[in-house]
Amino acid sequence: MEVKQTFDERPRERLFKYGASTLTNAELLAVILGTGCKGKSVIPFSKELIQHFGSFSKLLEATESDLESFSGLGKAKIAKLKAINELAQRSLHEQLTEHNVLNTPDIVKRYCIKEIGQQSIEHCIALFLNASNQLICMQKISFGTIDETAIYPREIIKHALKNHAYSVILAHNHPSGSCTPSLADINITKKIKSTLQLVNIHLLDHIIVTQCEAISLAELGHLS
């Protein structure tokens, strides 16, 4: 039997009364899940769930098997978590296709963080843009080990030409948790920029992400 809640504990009522921004991550998660589990109301259950996975973002990126291993988390709740995570990424994707990405750098960074920030090995992706700097598509370029991935300029050019891209934004993750670009990161960025220029395609940025941070090499002056 599920434990009943007082009004002050009911996150849905508090959301309508005070606004979603006033709720904690656990309370927002409680609204999504709707119910707790046997002997535990939804807010304590949500708090334990976030604590178990380390953060709200890690919870949303967790695999189905990892989620199933948490007691009280059944198929219905897992489906809700997976759906929310996918909707968040699609929302960011839509914003990038509808707006000039140069005017929305924070959205670009958030998109890249959600796409590869949680990966345990290095992944490289490319965002291909049209002449209005709107997203055409995202393409996974390569993946490697915990501390490196090979990025081949010819692969980027191939996909850029295939998608009739005017410009490109690269992104790769650092599983170490540090966004600081290495000398190799800087050198490959310059090489890719010069290679793309041969076919009149512009490299706008190279973004390095971790689970919750992102650094722009363009903002650091490495593409000037």
CYANA upper distance limits for C-alpha pairs under 8 A (distance plus 0.5 A):
  1 MET  CA     37 CYS  CA      8.49
  1 MET  CA     38 LYS  CA      5.85
  1 MET  CA     39 GLY  CA      6.65
  2 GLU  CA     35 THR  CA      8.45
  2 GLU  CA     36 GLY  CA      7.36
  2 GLU  CA     37 CYS  CA      6.62
  2 GLU  CA     38 LYS  CA      5.64
  2 GLU  CA     39 GLY  CA      5.88
  2 GLU  CA     40 LYS  CA      6.58
  2 GLU  CA     41 SER  CA      6.64
  3 VAL  CA     38 LYS  CA      8.15
  3 VAL  CA     39 GLY  CA      6.27
  3 VAL  CA     40 LYS  CA      6.14
  3 VAL  CA     41 SER  CA      5.55
  4 LYS  CA     41 SER  CA      7.17
  5 GLN  CA      9 GLU  CA      6.15
  5 GLN  CA     10 ARG  CA      6.78
  5 GLN  CA     41 SER  CA      7.47
  6 THR  CA     10 ARG  CA      7.03
  7 PHE  CA     13 GLU  CA      7.86
  8 ASP  CA     14 ARG  CA      7.69
  9 GLU  CA     43 ILE  CA      8.04
 10 ARG  CA     14 ARG  CA      6.91
 11 PRO  CA     15 LEU  CA      6.45
 11 PRO  CA     23 LEU  CA      7.97
 11 PRO  CA     27 GLU  CA      6.04
 11 PRO  CA     28 LEU  CA      7.63
 11 PRO  CA     30 ALA  CA      7.24
 11 PRO  CA     31 VAL  CA      6.57
 11 PRO  CA     43 ILE  CA      8.48
 12 ARG  CA     16 PHE  CA      7.03
 12 ARG  CA     31 VAL  CA      6.15
 13 GLU  CA     17 LYS  CA      6.69
 14 ARG  CA     18 TYR  CA      6.19
 14 ARG  CA     19 GLY  CA      7.69
 14 ARG  CA     23 LEU  CA      8.27
 15 LEU  CA     19 GLY  CA      5.18
 15 LEU  CA     20 ALA  CA      5.40
 15 LEU  CA     22 THR  CA      7.96
 15 LEU  CA     23 LEU  CA      7.34
 16 PHE  CA     20 ALA  CA      7.93
 18 TYR  CA     22 THR  CA      6.95
 19 GLY  CA     23 LEU  CA      8.02
 20 ALA  CA     28 LEU  CA      7.99
 23 LEU  CA     27 GLU  CA      6.10
 23 LEU  CA     28 LEU  CA      6.61
 24 THR  CA     28 LEU  CA      6.71
 25 ASN  CA     29 LEU  CA      6.53
 25 ASN  CA     56 PHE  CA      7.42
 26 ALA  CA     30 ALA  CA      6.57
 26 ALA  CA     43 ILE  CA      6.84
 26 ALA  CA     46 SER  CA      5.72
 26 ALA  CA     47 LYS  CA      5.69
 26 ALA  CA     50 ILE  CA      7.67
 27 GLU  CA     31 VAL  CA      6.89
 27 GLU  CA     43 ILE  CA      6.60
 27 GLU  CA     46 SER  CA      7.87
 28 LEU  CA     32 ILE  CA      7.03
 29 LEU  CA     33 LEU  CA      6.64
 29 LEU  CA     46 SER  CA      6.67
 30 ALA  CA     34 GLY  CA      6.25
 30 ALA  CA     35 THR  CA      7.65
 30 ALA  CA     36 GLY  CA      8.43
 30 ALA  CA     42 VAL  CA      6.03
 30 ALA  CA     43 ILE  CA      6.08
 30 ALA  CA     46 SER  CA      6.32
 32 ILE  CA     80 LYS  CA      7.58
 32 ILE  CA     81 LEU  CA      8.42
 33 LEU  CA     42 VAL  CA      8.03
 33 LEU  CA     77 LYS  CA      6.41
 33 LEU  CA     80 LYS  CA      7.54
 34 GLY  CA     42 VAL  CA      7.36
 35 THR  CA     41 SER  CA      7.33
 35 THR  CA     42 VAL  CA      5.49
 36 GLY  CA     40 LYS  CA      6.29
 36 GLY  CA     41 SER  CA      5.21
 36 GLY  CA     42 VAL  CA      4.19
 36 GLY  CA     43 ILE  CA      7.77
 36 GLY  CA     44 PRO  CA      8.40
 36 GLY  CA     45 PHE  CA      6.09
 36 GLY  CA     46 SER  CA      8.07
 36 GLY  CA     72 GLY  CA      8.15
 37 CYS  CA     41 SER  CA      7.11
 37 CYS  CA     42 VAL  CA      7.68
 37 CYS  CA     45 PHE  CA      7.66
 37 CYS  CA     72 GLY  CA      5.93
 37 CYS  CA     73 LEU  CA      8.45
 38 LYS  CA     72 GLY  CA      8.08
 40 LYS  CA     44 PRO  CA      7.18
 40 LYS  CA     45 PHE  CA      6.76
 41 SER  CA     45 PHE  CA      6.75
 42 VAL  CA     46 SER  CA      6.46
 43 ILE  CA     47 LYS  CA      6.66
 44 PRO  CA     48 GLU  CA      6.70
 45 PHE  CA     49 LEU  CA      6.66
 46 SER  CA     50 ILE  CA      6.80
 47 LYS  CA     51 GLN  CA      6.63
 48 GLU  CA     52 HIS  CA      6.41
 49 LEU  CA     53 PHE  CA      7.04
 49 LEU  CA     59 LEU  CA      8.19
 49 LEU  CA     70 PHE  CA      8.27
 50 ILE  CA     54 GLY  CA      6.50
 50 ILE  CA     55 SER  CA      5.86
 50 ILE  CA     56 PHE  CA      6.01
 50 ILE  CA     59 LEU  CA      6.83
 51 GLN  CA     55 SER  CA      6.91
 53 PHE  CA     58 LYS  CA      6.53
 53 PHE  CA     59 LEU  CA      5.92
 53 PHE  CA     62 ALA  CA      8.40
 54 GLY  CA     58 LYS  CA      6.93
 54 GLY  CA     59 LEU  CA      7.90
 55 SER  CA     59 LEU  CA      6.74
 56 PHE  CA     60 LEU  CA      6.91
 57 SER  CA     61 GLU  CA      6.80
 58 LYS  CA     62 ALA  CA      6.47
 58 LYS  CA    118 GLN  CA      7.63
 60 LEU  CA     81 LEU  CA      6.61
 60 LEU  CA     82 LYS  CA      7.24
 60 LEU  CA     84 ILE  CA      8.43
 60 LEU  CA     85 ASN  CA      6.27
 61 GLU  CA     85 ASN  CA      7.87
 61 GLU  CA    118 GLN  CA      7.50
 62 ALA  CA     66 ASP  CA      6.76
 62 ALA  CA     67 LEU  CA      7.02
 63 THR  CA     67 LEU  CA      6.79
 64 GLU  CA     68 GLU  CA      6.60
 64 GLU  CA     78 ILE  CA      7.72
 65 SER  CA     69 SER  CA      6.88
 66 ASP  CA     70 PHE  CA      7.65
 67 LEU  CA     73 LEU  CA      7.35
 67 LEU  CA     78 ILE  CA      7.30
 68 GLU  CA     73 LEU  CA      6.67
 68 GLU  CA     74 GLY  CA      7.09
 68 GLU  CA     75 LYS  CA      8.19
 68 GLU  CA     78 ILE  CA      8.16
 69 SER  CA     73 LEU  CA      8.37
 73 LEU  CA     77 LYS  CA      6.54
 73 LEU  CA     78 ILE  CA      7.16
 74 GLY  CA     78 ILE  CA      6.70
 75 LYS  CA     79 ALA  CA      6.53
 76 ALA  CA     80 LYS  CA      6.97
 77 LYS  CA     81 LEU  CA      6.91
 78 ILE  CA     82 LYS  CA      6.71
 79 ALA  CA     83 ALA  CA      6.53
 80 LYS  CA     84 ILE  CA      6.64
 81 LEU  CA     85 ASN  CA      6.75
 82 LYS  CA     86 GLU  CA      6.73
 83 ALA  CA     87 LEU  CA      6.58
 84 ILE  CA     88 ALA  CA      6.69
 85 ASN  CA     89 GLN  CA      7.00
 86 GLU  CA     90 ARG  CA      6.65
 87 LEU  CA     91 SER  CA      6.54
 88 ALA  CA     92 LEU  CA      7.00
 89 GLN  CA     93 HIS  CA      6.68
 89 GLN  CA    111 TYR  CA      7.22
 89 GLN  CA    114 LYS  CA      7.37
 89 GLN  CA    115 GLU  CA      8.25
 90 ARG  CA     94 GLU  CA      6.60
 91 SER  CA     95 GLN  CA      6.88
 92 LEU  CA     96 LEU  CA      6.90
 92 LEU  CA    107 ILE  CA      7.09
 92 LEU  CA    108 VAL  CA      8.50
 92 LEU  CA    110 ARG  CA      8.26
 92 LEU  CA    111 TYR  CA      6.44
 93 HIS  CA     97 THR  CA      6.89
 93 HIS  CA    111 TYR  CA      7.63
 93 HIS  CA    135 LEU  CA      8.46
 94 GLU  CA     98 GLU  CA      6.71
 95 GLN  CA     99 HIS  CA      6.52
 95 GLN  CA    107 ILE  CA      8.30
 96 LEU  CA    100 ASN  CA      7.60
 96 LEU  CA    101 VAL  CA      6.50
 96 LEU  CA    104 THR  CA      8.41
 96 LEU  CA    107 ILE  CA      7.96
 96 LEU  CA    108 VAL  CA      7.75
 96 LEU  CA    134 GLN  CA      6.51
 96 LEU  CA    135 LEU  CA      5.93
 97 THR  CA    134 GLN  CA      5.46
 97 THR  CA    135 LEU  CA      4.97
 97 THR  CA    136 ILE  CA      7.16
 98 GLU  CA    134 GLN  CA      6.86
 98 GLU  CA    135 LEU  CA      8.25
 99 HIS  CA    103 ASN  CA      8.04
 99 HIS  CA    104 THR  CA      8.06
 99 HIS  CA    133 ASN  CA      8.18
 99 HIS  CA    134 GLN  CA      6.31
100 ASN  CA    104 THR  CA      7.37
100 ASN  CA    132 SER  CA      6.77
100 ASN  CA    133 ASN  CA      5.44
100 ASN  CA    134 GLN  CA      5.68
101 VAL  CA    105 PRO  CA      6.73
101 VAL  CA    107 ILE  CA      8.45
101 VAL  CA    108 VAL  CA      7.37
101 VAL  CA    133 ASN  CA      6.22
101 VAL  CA    134 GLN  CA      6.53
101 VAL  CA    135 LEU  CA      8.06
102 LEU  CA    133 ASN  CA      7.48
104 THR  CA    108 VAL  CA      7.09
105 PRO  CA    109 LYS  CA      6.82
106 ASP  CA    110 ARG  CA      6.65
107 ILE  CA    111 TYR  CA      6.48
108 VAL  CA    112 CYS  CA      6.77
109 LYS  CA    113 ILE  CA      6.62
109 LYS  CA    207 ILE  CA      7.83
109 LYS  CA    209 VAL  CA      8.25
109 LYS  CA    214 ALA  CA      6.47
110 ARG  CA    114 LYS  CA      6.68
110 ARG  CA    214 ALA  CA      8.46
111 TYR  CA    115 GLU  CA      6.61
112 CYS  CA    116 ILE  CA      6.60
112 CYS  CA    117 GLY  CA      7.41
112 CYS  CA    171 ALA  CA      7.25
112 CYS  CA    207 ILE  CA      8.49
112 CYS  CA    209 VAL  CA      7.56
113 ILE  CA    117 GLY  CA      4.81
113 ILE  CA    118 GLN  CA      7.98
113 ILE  CA    209 VAL  CA      6.28
113 ILE  CA    210 THR  CA      7.15
113 ILE  CA    211 GLN  CA      6.82
113 ILE  CA    212 CYS  CA      7.15
113 ILE  CA    213 GLU  CA      7.69
113 ILE  CA    214 ALA  CA      7.58
114 LYS  CA    118 GLN  CA      7.79
114 LYS  CA    211 GLN  CA      8.47
116 ILE  CA    123 HIS  CA      7.09
116 ILE  CA    172 HIS  CA      7.76
116 ILE  CA    173 ASN  CA      6.72
116 ILE  CA    209 VAL  CA      8.20
117 GLY  CA    173 ASN  CA      6.26
117 GLY  CA    174 HIS  CA      8.26
117 GLY  CA    175 PRO  CA      8.21
117 GLY  CA    209 VAL  CA      6.23
117 GLY  CA    210 THR  CA      5.27
117 GLY  CA    211 GLN  CA      4.86
117 GLY  CA    212 CYS  CA      7.58
118 GLN  CA    175 PRO  CA      8.18
118 GLN  CA    210 THR  CA      7.58
118 GLN  CA    211 GLN  CA      5.63
119 GLN  CA    123 HIS  CA      7.88
119 GLN  CA    173 ASN  CA      8.00
119 GLN  CA    175 PRO  CA      7.22
120 SER  CA    146 ILE  CA      6.90
120 SER  CA    175 PRO  CA      6.00
121 ILE  CA    143 PHE  CA      7.64
121 ILE  CA    144 GLY  CA      6.76
121 ILE  CA    145 THR  CA      5.49
121 ILE  CA    146 ILE  CA      4.68
121 ILE  CA    147 ASP  CA      7.48
121 ILE  CA    148 GLU  CA      8.39
121 ILE  CA    173 ASN  CA      8.48
121 ILE  CA    174 HIS  CA      8.32
121 ILE  CA    175 PRO  CA      6.53
122 GLU  CA    143 PHE  CA      6.04
122 GLU  CA    144 GLY  CA      5.89
122 GLU  CA    145 THR  CA      6.26
122 GLU  CA    146 ILE  CA      6.21
122 GLU  CA    147 ASP  CA      6.82
122 GLU  CA    148 GLU  CA      6.33
122 GLU  CA    149 THR  CA      6.18
122 GLU  CA    172 HIS  CA      7.17
122 GLU  CA    173 ASN  CA      5.96
122 GLU  CA    174 HIS  CA      6.64
122 GLU  CA    175 PRO  CA      6.98
123 HIS  CA    140 LYS  CA      8.26
123 HIS  CA    141 ILE  CA      8.22
123 HIS  CA    142 SER  CA      6.33
123 HIS  CA    143 PHE  CA      4.68
123 HIS  CA    144 GLY  CA      7.04
123 HIS  CA    149 THR  CA      7.10
123 HIS  CA    172 HIS  CA      5.92
123 HIS  CA    173 ASN  CA      6.46
124 CYS  CA    140 LYS  CA      6.75
124 CYS  CA    141 ILE  CA      5.93
124 CYS  CA    142 SER  CA      5.73
124 CYS  CA    143 PHE  CA      6.61
124 CYS  CA    149 THR  CA      7.81
124 CYS  CA    151 ILE  CA      7.76
124 CYS  CA    170 LEU  CA      7.73
124 CYS  CA    171 ALA  CA      6.18
124 CYS  CA    172 HIS  CA      4.76
124 CYS  CA    173 ASN  CA      7.55
125 ILE  CA    138 MET  CA      7.45
125 ILE  CA    139 GLN  CA      6.14
125 ILE  CA    140 LYS  CA      4.87
125 ILE  CA    141 ILE  CA      5.63
125 ILE  CA    142 SER  CA      7.64
125 ILE  CA    170 LEU  CA      6.47
125 ILE  CA    171 ALA  CA      5.88
125 ILE  CA    172 HIS  CA      6.79
126 ALA  CA    138 MET  CA      6.24
126 ALA  CA    139 GLN  CA      5.83
126 ALA  CA    140 LYS  CA      6.95
126 ALA  CA    141 ILE  CA      7.15
126 ALA  CA    156 ILE  CA      7.97
126 ALA  CA    168 VAL  CA      7.09
126 ALA  CA    169 ILE  CA      6.17
126 ALA  CA    170 LEU  CA      5.00
126 ALA  CA    171 ALA  CA      6.74
127 LEU  CA    135 LEU  CA      7.16
127 LEU  CA    136 ILE  CA      8.05
127 LEU  CA    137 CYS  CA      6.58
127 LEU  CA    138 MET  CA      5.08
127 LEU  CA    139 GLN  CA      7.04
127 LEU  CA    168 VAL  CA      6.13
127 LEU  CA    169 ILE  CA      5.53
127 LEU  CA    170 LEU  CA      6.83
128 PHE  CA    135 LEU  CA      6.47
128 PHE  CA    136 ILE  CA      6.03
128 PHE  CA    137 CYS  CA      6.07
128 PHE  CA    138 MET  CA      6.76
128 PHE  CA    139 GLN  CA      8.32
128 PHE  CA    160 ALA  CA      6.94
128 PHE  CA    163 ASN  CA      7.88
128 PHE  CA    165 ALA  CA      6.05
128 PHE  CA    166 TYR  CA      8.05
128 PHE  CA    167 SER  CA      6.68
128 PHE  CA    168 VAL  CA      5.33
128 PHE  CA    169 ILE  CA      7.20
129 LEU  CA    133 ASN  CA      5.67
129 LEU  CA    134 GLN  CA      5.70
129 LEU  CA    135 LEU  CA      5.05
129 LEU  CA    136 ILE  CA      5.69
129 LEU  CA    137 CYS  CA      7.86
129 LEU  CA    165 ALA  CA      5.87
129 LEU  CA    166 TYR  CA      6.38
129 LEU  CA    167 SER  CA      5.74
129 LEU  CA    168 VAL  CA      6.47
129 LEU  CA    169 ILE  CA      8.46
130 ASN  CA    134 GLN  CA      6.04
130 ASN  CA    135 LEU  CA      7.12
130 ASN  CA    136 ILE  CA      6.85
130 ASN  CA    164 HIS  CA      8.06
130 ASN  CA    165 ALA  CA      5.81
130 ASN  CA    166 TYR  CA      5.48
130 ASN  CA    167 SER  CA      7.12
131 ALA  CA    165 ALA  CA      8.16
131 ALA  CA    166 TYR  CA      5.78
131 ALA  CA    167 SER  CA      7.84
133 ASN  CA    166 TYR  CA      8.41
133 ASN  CA    167 SER  CA      7.84
136 ILE  CA    163 ASN  CA      7.91
136 ILE  CA    165 ALA  CA      7.96
137 CYS  CA    163 ASN  CA      8.43
139 GLN  CA    159 HIS  CA      8.27
141 ILE  CA    151 ILE  CA      7.80
141 ILE  CA    155 GLU  CA      7.58
141 ILE  CA    156 ILE  CA      7.66
142 SER  CA    149 THR  CA      7.25
142 SER  CA    150 ALA  CA      7.17
142 SER  CA    151 ILE  CA      7.04
143 PHE  CA    149 THR  CA      5.87
143 PHE  CA    150 ALA  CA      7.69
144 GLY  CA    148 GLU  CA      6.24
144 GLY  CA    149 THR  CA      4.57
144 GLY  CA    150 ALA  CA      7.17
145 THR  CA    149 THR  CA      6.76
146 ILE  CA    174 HIS  CA      8.36
146 ILE  CA    175 PRO  CA      6.68
146 ILE  CA    176 SER  CA      8.09
147 ASP  CA    174 HIS  CA      7.39
147 ASP  CA    175 PRO  CA      7.49
147 ASP  CA    176 SER  CA      7.78
151 ILE  CA    155 GLU  CA      8.50
151 ILE  CA    188 ILE  CA      8.21
152 TYR  CA    156 ILE  CA      7.36
153 PRO  CA    157 ILE  CA      6.72
153 PRO  CA    191 LYS  CA      8.30
153 PRO  CA    192 ILE  CA      5.93
153 PRO  CA    195 THR  CA      7.33
153 PRO  CA    196 LEU  CA      8.24
154 ARG  CA    158 LYS  CA      6.53
155 GLU  CA    159 HIS  CA      6.87
156 ILE  CA    160 ALA  CA      6.51
157 ILE  CA    161 LEU  CA      6.55
157 ILE  CA    196 LEU  CA      7.10
158 LYS  CA    162 LYS  CA      6.66
159 HIS  CA    163 ASN  CA      6.63
160 ALA  CA    164 HIS  CA      6.50
160 ALA  CA    165 ALA  CA      5.54
160 ALA  CA    166 TYR  CA      8.33
160 ALA  CA    167 SER  CA      8.41
160 ALA  CA    168 VAL  CA      8.05
160 ALA  CA    201 ILE  CA      8.49
161 LEU  CA    165 ALA  CA      6.73
165 ALA  CA    201 ILE  CA      7.79
166 TYR  CA    200 ASN  CA      8.36
166 TYR  CA    201 ILE  CA      5.93
166 TYR  CA    202 HIS  CA      7.11
167 SER  CA    201 ILE  CA      5.75
167 SER  CA    202 HIS  CA      4.92
167 SER  CA    203 LEU  CA      6.23
167 SER  CA    204 LEU  CA      7.08
168 VAL  CA    201 ILE  CA      7.94
168 VAL  CA    202 HIS  CA      6.68
168 VAL  CA    203 LEU  CA      5.40
168 VAL  CA    204 LEU  CA      6.43
168 VAL  CA    205 ASP  CA      7.87
169 ILE  CA    203 LEU  CA      6.52
169 ILE  CA    204 LEU  CA      5.99
169 ILE  CA    205 ASP  CA      5.41
169 ILE  CA    206 HIS  CA      6.32
169 ILE  CA    207 ILE  CA      8.11
170 LEU  CA    203 LEU  CA      8.33
170 LEU  CA    205 ASP  CA      6.73
170 LEU  CA    206 HIS  CA      5.02
170 LEU  CA    207 ILE  CA      6.65
171 ALA  CA    206 HIS  CA      5.86
171 ALA  CA    207 ILE  CA      4.96
171 ALA  CA    208 ILE  CA      6.18
171 ALA  CA    209 VAL  CA      7.83
172 HIS  CA    206 HIS  CA      8.42
172 HIS  CA    207 ILE  CA      7.04
172 HIS  CA    208 ILE  CA      5.75
172 HIS  CA    209 VAL  CA      6.84
173 ASN  CA    179 CYS  CA      8.48
173 ASN  CA    208 ILE  CA      6.01
173 ASN  CA    209 VAL  CA      5.13
173 ASN  CA    210 THR  CA      6.12
174 HIS  CA    178 SER  CA      6.83
174 HIS  CA    179 CYS  CA      6.89
174 HIS  CA    208 ILE  CA      7.40
174 HIS  CA    209 VAL  CA      6.67
174 HIS  CA    210 THR  CA      6.00
175 PRO  CA    210 THR  CA      6.84
175 PRO  CA    211 GLN  CA      8.43
176 SER  CA    210 THR  CA      8.29
177 GLY  CA    210 THR  CA      5.86
177 GLY  CA    211 GLN  CA      7.56
178 SER  CA    210 THR  CA      7.16
179 CYS  CA    208 ILE  CA      6.24
179 CYS  CA    209 VAL  CA      6.38
179 CYS  CA    210 THR  CA      6.77
179 CYS  CA    213 GLU  CA      7.54
179 CYS  CA    214 ALA  CA      6.90
179 CYS  CA    215 ILE  CA      6.60
180 THR  CA    208 ILE  CA      8.32
180 THR  CA    215 ILE  CA      8.05
181 PRO  CA    185 ASP  CA      6.22
181 PRO  CA    186 ILE  CA      7.23
181 PRO  CA    208 ILE  CA      7.68
181 PRO  CA    217 LEU  CA      8.34
182 SER  CA    186 ILE  CA      6.97
183 LEU  CA    187 ASN  CA      6.62
184 ALA  CA    188 ILE  CA      6.55
185 ASP  CA    189 THR  CA      6.66
186 ILE  CA    190 LYS  CA      6.92
186 ILE  CA    217 LEU  CA      8.32
186 ILE  CA    222 HIS  CA      7.26
187 ASN  CA    191 LYS  CA      6.76
188 ILE  CA    192 ILE  CA      6.53
189 THR  CA    193 LYS  CA      6.61
189 THR  CA    206 HIS  CA      7.37
189 THR  CA    222 HIS  CA      8.49
189 THR  CA    223 LEU  CA      8.10
190 LYS  CA    194 SER  CA      6.76
190 LYS  CA    222 HIS  CA      8.15
190 LYS  CA    223 LEU  CA      7.31
191 LYS  CA    195 THR  CA      6.64
192 ILE  CA    196 LEU  CA      6.53
192 ILE  CA    203 LEU  CA      8.13
193 LYS  CA    197 GLN  CA      6.78
193 LYS  CA    202 HIS  CA      7.45
193 LYS  CA    203 LEU  CA      5.86
193 LYS  CA    223 LEU  CA      8.22
194 SER  CA    198 LEU  CA      7.31
195 THR  CA    199 VAL  CA      8.06
196 LEU  CA    200 ASN  CA      6.89
196 LEU  CA    201 ILE  CA      5.59
196 LEU  CA    202 HIS  CA      6.81
196 LEU  CA    203 LEU  CA      7.52
197 GLN  CA    201 ILE  CA      5.85
197 GLN  CA    202 HIS  CA      6.69
204 LEU  CA    218 ALA  CA      7.74
204 LEU  CA    223 LEU  CA      8.28
205 ASP  CA    216 SER  CA      7.12
205 ASP  CA    217 LEU  CA      6.77
205 ASP  CA    218 ALA  CA      5.71
205 ASP  CA    223 LEU  CA      7.67
206 HIS  CA    216 SER  CA      6.58
206 HIS  CA    217 LEU  CA      5.97
206 HIS  CA    218 ALA  CA      7.31
207 ILE  CA    214 ALA  CA      7.07
207 ILE  CA    215 ILE  CA      6.11
207 ILE  CA    216 SER  CA      5.14
207 ILE  CA    217 LEU  CA      6.65
208 ILE  CA    214 ALA  CA      6.04
208 ILE  CA    215 ILE  CA      5.77
208 ILE  CA    216 SER  CA      7.11
208 ILE  CA    217 LEU  CA      8.29
209 VAL  CA    213 GLU  CA      6.12
209 VAL  CA    214 ALA  CA      4.74
209 VAL  CA    215 ILE  CA      6.98
210 THR  CA    214 ALA  CA      6.92
215 ILE  CA    219 GLU  CA      8.45
216 SER  CA    220 LEU  CA      6.93
217 LEU  CA    221 GLY  CA      6.81
217 LEU  CA    222 HIS  CA      5.91
217 LEU  CA    223 LEU  CA      7.29
218 ALA  CA    222 HIS  CA      6.07
218 ALA  CA    223 LEU  CA      5.67
218 ALA  CA    224 SER  CA      7.70
